[in-house]
Amino acid sequence: MGKVIGVINQKGGVGKTTATIDLANAIAQRKRKVLVIDLDQQGNLSKYTSADSHIPTIYEVLQAEKPIAEAVVTCGRIDVIPSSKELSKADKEFVEHDDIFLLSDVIELIRDKYDFIFIDNGPARSTLLTMAYVAADYIIIPAEADDGSLDGVDEVYNDIIRYRQGKRPITKAIISMLLLNRYENTVMHQNTKEALEEKSENFEDHPCIATIRKGIVATECKSFRQPVIDYDPNGNVAQDYMIAAKKLIMQVGERW
């Protein structure tokens, strides 16, 4: 049964989509079957993976207008379920309490076909984000070297604890990784890494820490619709993502 991994930080611009694409591809390169769901209405992951915009989207699946199997498109070594701008209406349309279980329910229909299922999320608290919390087995929190990004890490942790330990628990998700993007050998970045290490020690789940070095290739590869491990396989960024993928695999109890 596939492990479901949500990539979440309510702060925008911290590299969630890039991390989702490259971790998914790094794991798929190890002969794992990987699916990525683009749950962000902006649809950047769908664009950067060249997911066919003419097939059904995750919005239509959640609305029960299309079966999930029809929304899956193969993009290189991974499968993708594309986003839709219609997701912007989610907070107004998915208003029943049980609606927060919709994503989990549709994932269950194809879960056995994959080793890993990644969910890329938008940068704001929303009904869709709650759906991702419910569906996820594990959470990755990307961050950068700024206070707002670190605050976002705490917000996700607080959400998880509340949803796991409240009177009516709705998730069993474990925070498995804190991922520091665009890392440089500076005092500021080292301090941020140390802050994440301290958070890991204090967090109930003790997530592992991974760093991705800053590199222009992380931006360039998007223009070519390639993951960085294909665009510049011997570069620092690609190598860092392979190391991060290995840490993640081992953190969730799998062999690399």
Beta strands, then each sheet from edge to edge (+ up, - down):
strand 1: 3-7
strand 2: 34-38
strand 3: 73-75
strand 4: 78-81
strand 5: 116-120
strand 6: 138-143
strand 7: 174-183
strand 8: 208-213
sheet 1: 3+ 4- 2- 5- 1- 6- 7- 8-
end
